[in-house]
Amino acid sequence: MTMERRKLVVRWTVTVCVILGVAGSDLWSKRWMEENLATPRHLLPVTAPAGASGMTVGDVVRTRFSDLDDGTLRGSLWRLPQQVALDPGDPVFELEPSRNIEAVGFFVFDSGKVERFARRIERNDAWVMEKALQRERPELGLQEARRQVREVLSKVSVAEYLKSRLPHLSDDEASEVARTGLHPIPMGGSEVDPGSKAVPGQAYLVGHREIVLIPGFFDFSYAENPAGAFSMLLSLDEGLRRTIFFVLSIVALIAVGWLLVRPPGPGLIPVIALGGIMGGAIGNLVDRLTLTYVVDFIHNYWQDWHWPRYNIADIGISVGVILLMSITLFSGKPTVQKKKP
């Protein structure tokens, strides 16, 4: 093997390792954070064991998350209501008369995967639409506004409602969730006190958990970003925004791929930088294609100042761009040797 060929093999080996390392660690960390960080909209389930008769709800939670004391849990702990099986075509805003189900919203598990995490989605469309209609047409009375809103909402099926709240679901997945993954939240709520007695076999939902690494400065806390960096394009229609980000991601991957074939400088640093950019782009693109949002969890802050949350893919892209800029700015211009006369 010639020296030139050996260098080419080393360069591509390093490139592939960097791409796989950044993309793999990014996707693994996001999935781990999904199952270990909680917010009031993204909740973690803990089921009381059969021998939990002498335990409090807080004790049950600490069998999985030992760092959560009762003070932290208070106000962010819910009992998981009984699951209901709905037909995907059921009118979701007519459940009270048709199914005798009163609910302000649902705790939802994708395809019934109760061991992972639950999402909380609201069913407050009627109230929101009534207020909006009264603002637009103040001459309408409350009863007439309610009648018009109810007429519109009566045509919305459970599957359509789920897809509007959880756009990552396909038609088949939305139908499956309607049958296996819905837990209606009662009008009075399902909040429990961590000091109350646990019920064996009952599942409880934790609505707040973060992992503090440096107090007052650095933690892991969960966030979903449907837009770009710093909420870029957040105001656009979701379908259009997804298309734009998909196209931009593909264009970026093609551009980086071309630069990998013809790196902007000698040595391994340029290909390491490009590998980091491509690995990060792949990691975030996978989230956008499968979830319609990107999971962010790295949180830096100081007193009232907060840097937007980010992830390992963002680090790979940022470090790669900085390295490329450094190569461009600080590499000396090639010297041209003059031929002797």
C-alpha positions in Angstrom: 0.0 0.0 0.0 1.4 3.4 -1.0 1.8 6.2 1.4 -0.9 8.2 -0.3 -3.4 5.3 -0.2 -2.6 4.7 3.5 -3.3 8.4 4.3 -6.6 8.1 2.5 -7.6 5.0 4.5 -6.7 6.7 7.8 -8.6 9.9 6.8 -11.8 8.0 5.9 -11.6 5.7 9.0 -11.3 8.8 11.3 -14.1 10.5 9.4 -16.5 7.5 9.8 -15.6 7.1 13.4 -16.3 10.8 14.2 -19.6 10.7 12.3 -20.8 7.5 14.1 -19.5 8.7 17.4 -21.3 12.1 17.3 -24.5 10.8 15.8 -24.6 7.7 18.0 -23.9 9.4 21.3 -26.4 12.2 20.4 -29.2 9.7 19.7 -28.4 7.5 22.7 -28.3 10.5 25.1 -31.6 11.9 23.8 -33.4 8.5 24.3 -31.9 8.2 27.8 -33.0 11.7 28.7 -36.5 11.0 27.5 -36.7 8.2 30.1 -34.9 10.0 33.0 -36.0 13.7 32.8 -39.5 15.0 33.4 -41.6 18.1 33.0 -45.4 18.6 33.5 -45.9 17.8 29.8 -43.4 14.9 29.7 -43.9 12.6 32.6 -42.1 9.5 33.9 -44.1 6.5 35.2 -43.3 4.6 38.4 -45.5 1.6 39.4 -45.9 0.7 43.1 -44.8 -2.9 43.7 -47.0 -5.6 45.1 -45.5 -5.2 48.5 -46.0 -1.4 48.7 -48.7 -1.5 51.3 -46.5 0.1 53.9 -44.9 2.6 51.5 -45.8 6.2 50.7 -46.0 7.4 47.1 -42.8 9.2 47.5 -41.1 6.0 48.7 -42.3 4.3 45.5 -40.9 7.0 43.3 -37.6 6.8 45.1 -37.3 3.1 44.1 -36.6 4.4 40.6 -35.4 8.0 41.3 -33.6 8.1 44.6 -32.7 11.8 44.2 -36.3 13.0 44.4 -37.4 14.0 47.9 -41.0 14.8 49.0 -40.4 18.5 48.7 -39.4 18.2 45.1 -42.3 15.9 44.3 -45.0 17.9 45.9 -47.1 19.6 43.2 -45.6 17.5 40.4 -46.9 14.0 41.0 -50.0 12.4 39.5 -51.8 9.1 39.8 -52.2 7.5 36.4 -55.9 7.2 35.7 -57.5 4.0 34.3 -56.9 3.5 30.6 -59.8 3.8 28.2 -60.0 2.1 24.8 -61.6 4.5 22.3 -62.5 3.9 18.6 -60.2 6.1 16.5 -63.3 7.6 14.8 -65.1 8.5 18.1 -65.8 12.3 18.3 -63.2 13.4 20.8 -65.2 16.4 22.0 -68.4 14.4 22.4 -67.0 11.8 24.8 -69.2 13.0 27.7 -72.6 12.1 26.2 -71.4 9.3 23.9 -68.9 7.4 26.3 -69.7 9.0 29.7 -66.1 10.1 29.9 -65.3 13.5 31.4 -61.7 14.6 30.9 -59.7 17.9 30.7 -57.1 16.0 28.7 -55.2 12.8 28.5 -52.0 11.2 29.6 -50.8 9.5 26.4 -48.4 6.6 25.9 -47.2 5.9 22.3 -48.5 2.5 21.3 -49.2 1.7 25.0 -45.5 1.7 26.0 -46.2 2.5 29.6 -42.6 1.8 30.7 -41.1 4.7 28.8 -42.8 8.1 29.4 -46.2 9.8 29.1 -47.2 13.0 27.4 -49.9 15.3 28.8 -52.2 16.8 26.1 -55.1 19.1 26.9 -58.7 19.0 25.6 -59.4 22.7 26.0 -60.1 23.5 22.3 -63.7 24.5 23.0 -62.8 27.2 25.6 -60.0 28.6 23.4 -62.1 28.7 20.3 -65.0 30.3 22.1 -62.8 33.1 23.3 -61.3 33.6 19.9 -64.7 33.7 18.2 -66.1 36.2 20.7 -63.1 38.5 20.1 -63.6 38.3 16.3 -67.4 38.7 16.5 -68.3 40.5 19.7 -72.0 40.7 18.5 -72.3 36.9 19.1 -73.7 35.9 22.5 -71.9 33.3 24.5 -74.6 30.6 23.8 -74.3 31.2 20.0 -70.5 31.1 20.2 -70.6 27.8 22.1 -73.1 26.3 19.6 -70.9 27.2 16.6 -67.8 25.9 18.2 -69.5 22.7 19.3 -70.7 22.2 15.7 -67.1 22.4 14.4 -65.6 20.2 17.1 -68.2 17.5 16.9 -66.6 16.4 13.6 -63.1 16.0 15.1 -62.2 12.3 15.7 -60.0 10.9 18.4 -57.3 10.0 15.7 -57.4 13.5 14.2 -57.1 15.1 17.7 -54.1 12.9 18.6 -52.3 13.7 15.3 -52.9 17.5 15.9 -51.3 17.2 19.4 -48.7 14.5 18.5 -47.8 15.1 14.8 -45.1 12.4 14.9 -47.8 9.7 14.9 -48.8 8.1 11.6 -52.5 7.3 10.9 -52.0 3.7 12.1 -50.1 4.8 15.2 -52.8 7.3 16.1 -55.4 4.6 15.8 -53.3 2.3 18.0 -52.8 4.9 20.6 -56.6 5.6 20.7 -57.1 1.9 21.5 -54.2 1.3 23.9 -52.5 4.4 25.1 -55.1 6.9 26.5 -55.6 7.7 30.1 -58.3 10.5 30.6 -57.5 13.2 33.2 -60.6 13.7 35.3 -62.1 17.2 35.8 -60.8 17.3 39.4 -57.3 16.3 38.4 -55.3 13.3 39.6 -52.6 15.0 41.6 -51.4 13.1 44.7 -49.3 14.0 47.7 -45.9 12.2 48.0 -46.7 11.5 51.6 -49.9 9.7 50.9 -50.2 5.9 51.1 -49.2 4.0 48.0 -51.6 1.6 46.3 -49.9 -1.6 45.2 -50.0 -1.9 41.4 -50.9 1.7 40.9 -48.8 3.7 38.5 -47.7 7.3 39.4 -46.4 10.0 37.0 -43.4 12.2 38.0 -43.8 15.7 36.4 -40.4 17.2 37.4 -36.9 15.8 37.3 -33.7 17.3 36.3 -30.1 16.2 36.9 -28.0 19.0 38.4 -24.3 18.7 37.6 -23.0 22.1 38.8 -25.5 23.9 41.1 -26.4 27.3 39.9 -24.7 26.8 36.5 -25.2 23.5 34.7 -27.9 20.8 34.6 -29.7 18.3 32.4 -33.3 19.3 31.9 -35.8 18.2 29.3 -37.0 20.4 26.4 -38.6 19.8 23.0 -37.6 22.1 20.2 -39.8 22.0 17.1 -37.9 24.9 15.6 -34.3 25.6 14.9 -31.6 27.2 17.0 -33.0 30.0 19.2 -36.6 29.0 18.1 -35.9 30.0 14.5 -39.0 29.7 12.3 -41.2 28.7 15.2 -44.0 30.9 13.9 -44.3 29.1 10.6 -46.8 26.4 9.9 -45.6 23.1 11.2 -45.7 21.2 7.9 -43.8 24.0 6.1 -41.3 24.3 9.0 -40.6 20.5 8.8 -40.2 20.7 5.0 -37.7 23.7 5.3 -35.6 22.0 8.0 -35.6 18.7 6.0 -34.4 20.4 2.8 -31.8 22.4 4.7 -30.5 19.3 6.4 -30.2 17.4 3.2 -28.4 20.3 1.5 -26.1 20.6 4.4 -25.3 16.9 4.4 -24.6 17.0 0.7 -22.3 20.0 1.1 -20.4 18.5 4.0 -20.1 15.2 2.0 -18.5 17.0 -0.9 -16.1 18.8 1.5 -15.2 15.4 3.0 -14.2 14.2 -0.5 -12.2 17.4 -1.0 -11.2 18.7 2.5 -10.4 22.3 2.8 -6.9 21.6 4.3 -4.3 18.9 5.0 -4.2 16.7 8.0 -7.0 15.2 10.1 -8.4 18.3 11.8 -10.5 19.3 8.7 -12.1 15.9 8.4 -12.6 15.6 12.2 -14.5 19.0 12.0 -16.5 17.9 9.0 -17.3 14.6 10.6 -18.6 16.4 13.7 -20.8 18.6 11.6 -22.2 15.7 9.6 -22.7 13.5 12.7 -24.6 16.3 14.5 -26.7 17.0 11.4 -27.7 13.3 11.2 -28.6 13.2 14.9 -30.9 16.2 14.7 -32.3 15.1 11.4 -33.3 11.7 12.8 -35.3 13.5 15.6 -37.0 15.8 13.2 -38.0 12.9 10.9 -39.3 10.6 13.7 -40.5 13.1 16.3 -41.1 16.4 14.4 -39.0 18.1 17.2 -35.5 17.8 18.5 -34.8 16.8 22.1 -32.6 19.3 23.9 -31.3 18.8 27.5 -28.0 20.5 28.2 -28.8 23.7 30.2 -26.3 26.4 31.2 -27.4 29.3 33.3 -26.3 31.9 35.8 -28.8 33.5 38.1 -31.5 34.9 35.8 -29.5 34.3 32.6 -30.2 31.1 30.7 -28.5 29.8 27.5 -31.0 28.0 25.2 -30.9 24.2 25.8 -28.9 22.2 23.3 -27.7 18.6 22.8 -24.6 16.6 21.7 -25.5 17.1 18.0 -25.3 20.9 18.5 -21.9 20.5 20.2 -20.6 18.4 17.2 -21.8 21.0 14.7 -20.6 24.0 16.7 -17.1 22.6 17.4 -16.8 21.5 13.8 -17.7 25.0 12.5 -15.2 26.6 14.9 -12.5 24.3 13.8 -13.1 25.0 10.2 -13.2 28.7 10.8 -9.9 28.5 12.7 -8.3 26.6 9.9 -9.5 29.2 7.4 -8.5 32.2 9.5 -5.2 31.1 11.0 -3.7 28.8 8.4 -0.9 30.6 6.5 -1.2 31.3 2.8 0.7 28.8 0.7 4.0 30.2 -0.4 4.8 30.2 -4.1 8.4 29.4 -4.9 9.7 31.5 -7.8 11.6 29.6 -10.4 15.2 30.6 -10.7 16.1 32.1 -14.0 
